[in-house]
Amino acid sequence: MSHTTGRPYLAIPGPSVMPEAVLRAMHRSAPNIYEGELVEMMPGLTSDLCRVAQTEGHVAIYICNGHGAWEAALANVVAPGERVLVPATGRFGHGWGEIASGLGAEVDVLDFGKRSPVDLDRFEVALRADKSHEIKAVLATHVDTSTSIRNDIEAMRRIIDRVGHPALLMVDCIASLACDRFQMDDWGVDVMVAASQKGLMVPPGLGFVFFNEKAAEARRGMARVSRYWDWTHRAEPEMFYQYFGGTAPTHHLYGLRAALDMIHGEGLEAIWERHARLARAIWAACDIWSEEGPLALNVADVAHRSHAVTSLRIGAPFGTELRAWLEREAEVTLGIGLGMAEPGDPEWHGFFRMGHMGHVNAHMVLGMLASVNAGLMALGVPHGAGALDAAAKVLAERENSAPVGQPDNESVEAKTCC
Ligand SMILES: *Cc1c(COP(=O)(O)O)cnc(C)c1O
């Protein structure tokens, strides 16, 4: 009964759906990279990026994916032999630690498993134990995309301050930027990494490293930084090519310009609210499904769930079978259960994820949920009845209670210095 003549939907946690405006902006012939529109576009682009990050600090742009952004950030502030503390709540936390290890850092991993957020008491004990302040940086993950756990970054900052530890707070916001509330300066984050292909709605290929004065000072204290990763000229270039350490990612920049216009046009508060409400609709459906049968949300605590990705447990082989059914019969692609079990282990087939980041609205989420519902029926997976009604109910409440979205205030732009 395959229905494959409509528009497919990639509902994975990155790369996300690209808006038509972004695609149109990129569909053009090669621009002049020495002068003109592209060159003139850069100051506004960087200041609008900083508004998304809620920082008056700096941003450096790299032609890379998220893994590259991790390496870029670390290369500027962590020297071989220096220690970093990694509070890990999933595959991506561990991944960032592995990048640090590859650069020669001594990596202490605090593993909080796959279902709970960072335990702040354990985090505090680890920091207090470091009496000689050897830990140069804490490598935190705002949302770990494998588990869909969202960590309380503000609380981690408060603990670092209470302990009086000088470590830099570095945060991976690759899955959360422009999806979940994040306020770099207010939360006391020193370095933040992001990438283009998730909440920013641009194809994979751009990595971003935001940093404040404290991090810039740490960079100046480094004996040696790879010329390519060095953020100094990228953040404050004298010549256009210095933004990118070489040729500009021309078309990605046009796409990013269009995406930033959409983001600030909708307004960050409205974007955070939209993601929160769509996530609540998804959880409502999942709660009903899990009343009967094997399906379960990975994260029990609502306060620690991502608003952009939802990890689910369903037991092998249903995770893989459900993904295959949805792709074949509904043209909806769901995410694999990354990091929940090793590939090759039969357990690996017992998980899946829903991506709901960026350019996502009610009909996309409802269509995805209805397709999952049909898949559960087709595969004979027991599940509670009424999930779609429960999701619709959350969205139906919108008219009465949702705050009206406001475009972001232009005056914020004038204040940013990057
Ligand atoms: C996607 C993601 C990454 C990795 O990004 P790539 O572009 O795949 O290298 C890292 N951290 C988080 C939290 C992510 O969501």
The ligand as a Tripos MOL2 file, in Angstrom:
@<TRIPOS>MOLECULE
LIG
   15    15     1     0     0
SMALL
NO_CHARGES

@<TRIPOS>ATOM
      1 C1         24.5080   16.4370   15.6170 C.3       1 LIG1
      2 C2         25.2650   16.6200   16.8810 C.ar      1 LIG1
      3 C3         26.6680   16.5460   16.9310 C.ar      1 LIG1
      4 C4         27.4990   16.1440   15.7720 C.3       1 LIG1
      5 O1         27.3290   16.9450   14.6740 O.3       1 LIG1
      6 P1         27.8370   16.4440   13.2450 P.3       1 LIG1
      7 O2         27.4680   17.5520   12.3510 O.co2     1 LIG1
      8 O3         27.1320   15.1650   12.9620 O.co2     1 LIG1
      9 O4         29.3090   16.2560   13.3390 O.co2     1 LIG1
     10 C5         27.2870   16.8070   18.1300 C.ar      1 LIG1
     11 N1         26.5930   17.1080   19.2360 N.ar      1 LIG1
     12 C6         25.2540   17.1720   19.2330 C.ar      1 LIG1
     13 C7         24.5400   17.5050   20.5000 C.3       1 LIG1
     14 C8         24.5520   16.9270   18.0580 C.ar      1 LIG1
     15 O5         23.2180   16.9800   18.0540 O.3       1 LIG1
@<TRIPOS>BOND
     1     1     2 1
     2     2     3 ar
     3     2    14 ar
     4     3     4 1
     5     3    10 ar
     6     4     5 1
     7     5     6 1
     8     6     7 2
     9     6     8 1
    10     6     9 1
    11    10    11 ar
    12    11    12 ar
    13    12    13 1
    14    12    14 ar
    15    14    15 1
@<TRIPOS>SUBSTRUCTURE
     1 LIG1         1 GROUP 0 **** ****
